[in-house]
């Protein structure tokens, strides 16, 4: 990190990391999308019990399954109209 008056002004990174970031930036520019998936690395602190996490995951799965079922039913109704 390069600082000026105690504030970060620039960062030195390795060539390989720079090339990877440049590749991702070019890919992002080509897509014209506002969002792009990036891989995050690091650690995660769990702020609930494993049981609470599992219950929340069950709820999310149920909501996802319902949305799939609803979408399928809507598609079937549309096809039946044609």
C-alpha beads as a LAMMPS data file, in Angstrom:
LAMMPS data file: protein, C-alpha beads

82 atoms
81 bonds

1 atom types
1 bond types

-500.0 500.0 xlo xhi
-500.0 500.0 ylo yhi
-500.0 500.0 zlo zhi

Masses

1 110.0

Atoms # bond

1 1 1 0.000 0.000 0.000
2 1 1 1.282 3.454 -0.867
3 1 1 0.042 6.239 1.352
4 1 1 0.102 10.000 1.316
5 1 1 -0.528 11.844 4.570
6 1 1 -1.734 8.575 6.125
7 1 1 -4.300 7.852 3.401
8 1 1 -4.103 4.992 0.944
9 1 1 -3.427 6.310 -2.548
10 1 1 -2.259 3.216 -4.450
11 1 1 -1.686 -0.485 -3.964
12 1 1 0.996 -2.675 -5.442
13 1 1 -0.196 -6.124 -6.484
14 1 1 1.479 -9.053 -8.168
15 1 1 1.486 -9.447 -11.936
16 1 1 -0.673 -12.569 -11.850
17 1 1 -3.346 -10.894 -9.712
18 1 1 -3.290 -7.814 -11.966
19 1 1 -3.752 -9.984 -15.074
20 1 1 -6.683 -11.817 -13.462
21 1 1 -8.369 -8.549 -12.453
22 1 1 -7.789 -7.138 -15.952
23 1 1 -9.309 -10.259 -17.521
24 1 1 -12.397 -9.960 -15.309
25 1 1 -12.737 -6.244 -16.093
26 1 1 -12.569 -6.886 -19.857
27 1 1 -15.139 -9.681 -19.575
28 1 1 -17.398 -7.397 -17.563
29 1 1 -17.114 -4.610 -20.149
30 1 1 -17.923 -7.033 -23.002
31 1 1 -21.119 -8.244 -21.342
32 1 1 -22.477 -4.764 -20.740
33 1 1 -24.106 -6.138 -17.592
34 1 1 -24.363 -4.136 -14.425
35 1 1 -23.544 -7.126 -12.234
36 1 1 -21.085 -9.945 -12.590
37 1 1 -20.343 -12.933 -10.421
38 1 1 -17.031 -12.899 -8.634
39 1 1 -15.527 -15.564 -6.466
40 1 1 -15.166 -14.459 -2.855
41 1 1 -12.576 -16.065 -0.662
42 1 1 -12.223 -15.725 3.061
43 1 1 -13.916 -16.764 6.248
44 1 1 -17.473 -16.603 7.500
45 1 1 -18.635 -16.030 11.040
46 1 1 -21.898 -17.790 11.827
47 1 1 -24.119 -15.610 14.027
48 1 1 -26.736 -18.251 14.764
49 1 1 -26.827 -21.864 15.816
50 1 1 -26.372 -24.609 13.219
51 1 1 -29.987 -25.619 13.880
52 1 1 -31.220 -22.093 13.115
53 1 1 -29.178 -22.079 9.923
54 1 1 -30.643 -25.423 8.839
55 1 1 -34.186 -24.166 9.536
56 1 1 -33.591 -21.048 7.459
57 1 1 -32.205 -23.197 4.630
58 1 1 -35.364 -25.365 4.781
59 1 1 -37.522 -22.248 4.462
60 1 1 -35.526 -20.997 1.483
61 1 1 -35.725 -24.404 -0.231
62 1 1 -39.498 -24.490 0.312
63 1 1 -39.885 -20.993 -1.157
64 1 1 -37.725 -21.981 -4.148
65 1 1 -39.680 -25.199 -4.725
66 1 1 -42.960 -23.274 -4.550
67 1 1 -41.724 -20.712 -7.074
68 1 1 -40.684 -23.516 -9.449
69 1 1 -44.068 -25.207 -9.044
70 1 1 -45.883 -21.913 -9.571
71 1 1 -43.837 -21.144 -12.689
72 1 1 -44.542 -24.611 -14.079
73 1 1 -48.253 -24.242 -13.428
74 1 1 -48.294 -20.806 -15.098
75 1 1 -46.485 -22.205 -18.131
76 1 1 -48.951 -25.092 -18.360
77 1 1 -51.891 -22.640 -18.269
78 1 1 -50.309 -20.522 -21.014
79 1 1 -49.727 -23.562 -23.208
80 1 1 -53.301 -24.763 -22.637
81 1 1 -54.611 -21.374 -23.884
82 1 1 -52.747 -21.692 -27.194

Bonds

1 1 1 2
2 1 2 3
3 1 3 4
4 1 4 5
5 1 5 6
6 1 6 7
7 1 7 8
8 1 8 9
9 1 9 10
10 1 10 11
11 1 11 12
12 1 12 13
13 1 13 14
14 1 14 15
15 1 15 16
16 1 16 17
17 1 17 18
18 1 18 19
19 1 19 20
20 1 20 21
21 1 21 22
22 1 22 23
23 1 23 24
24 1 24 25
25 1 25 26
26 1 26 27
27 1 27 28
28 1 28 29
29 1 29 30
30 1 30 31
31 1 31 32
32 1 32 33
33 1 33 34
34 1 34 35
35 1 35 36
36 1 36 37
37 1 37 38
38 1 38 39
39 1 39 40
40 1 40 41
41 1 41 42
42 1 42 43
43 1 43 44
44 1 44 45
45 1 45 46
46 1 46 47
47 1 47 48
48 1 48 49
49 1 49 50
50 1 50 51
51 1 51 52
52 1 52 53
53 1 53 54
54 1 54 55
55 1 55 56
56 1 56 57
57 1 57 58
58 1 58 59
59 1 59 60
60 1 60 61
61 1 61 62
62 1 62 63
63 1 63 64
64 1 64 65
65 1 65 66
66 1 66 67
67 1 67 68
68 1 68 69
69 1 69 70
70 1 70 71
71 1 71 72
72 1 72 73
73 1 73 74
74 1 74 75
75 1 75 76
76 1 76 77
77 1 77 78
78 1 78 79
79 1 79 80
80 1 80 81
81 1 81 82
